[in-house]
Amino acid sequence: MITKTRGLFLSHIKYGETSIICKIFTESLGLQSFIVNGIRKSKSKNIGLFQPLNIMDMVVYLNKKSELHRIKEIKPINIYSSLHNDISKISLCFFLSEFLSKVCTTEENQYNKFEFIINSFKFLDSMKDGYHNFHIQFLLKFLKFFGFELSSSKQISRFSTLNLETAKYIDDCIKNNYDIKIDSNNILRNKVINLLIEYYSRCLDVKIKLKSTTVLKNIFK
């Protein structure tokens, strides 16, 4: 079956000498895996498409007998100006792409979720500074698409004891947009990342373990 859809590139692994297997969160088909042959050849001009959080228009072949599909056509929808050039934003890209690959599902027709994700990343790309809380706010705001929307830090305190500073920070992140200045520090953000990953794990009944948190926790001081 051939399907046209928008997709958000999340990650890839090498396959054979010149190919990759990639995870892409698609608007129409949810999270899917695709094999891309020959993309790692020295003369390939399309390898730049496969960077974390790239947004693409795709025409894909779905193999109903396999969990591995193929891409017929692919082209970028949005060209980021800073997301893949700034070291701090690159770290955010790897963290958020790894996180999404753990929590997104194969459920079809996820327009609202897809729109929220790509609009959030476009906004991050446009931010000149003050984005050190972005990943925290994204995780908090993204919960609503799983039916676990937070209106207060008290909902997290059911699982973990929060001091006043942590509770206030979480509440500020919940109620404010990405561009509103929220005071925080690296220790506080790292603590809240751990709390939120644990909260997602409990709510979704999955074990979420992310390799990229180690780098992320050291990038913002």
Helices and strands as residue ranges (DSSP letters): E 2-15, E 19-26, E 30-36, G 47-49, E 55-61, E 68-76, H 87-103, H 111-126, H 134-142, G 143-146, G 153-155, H 164-175, H 186-204, H 213-219
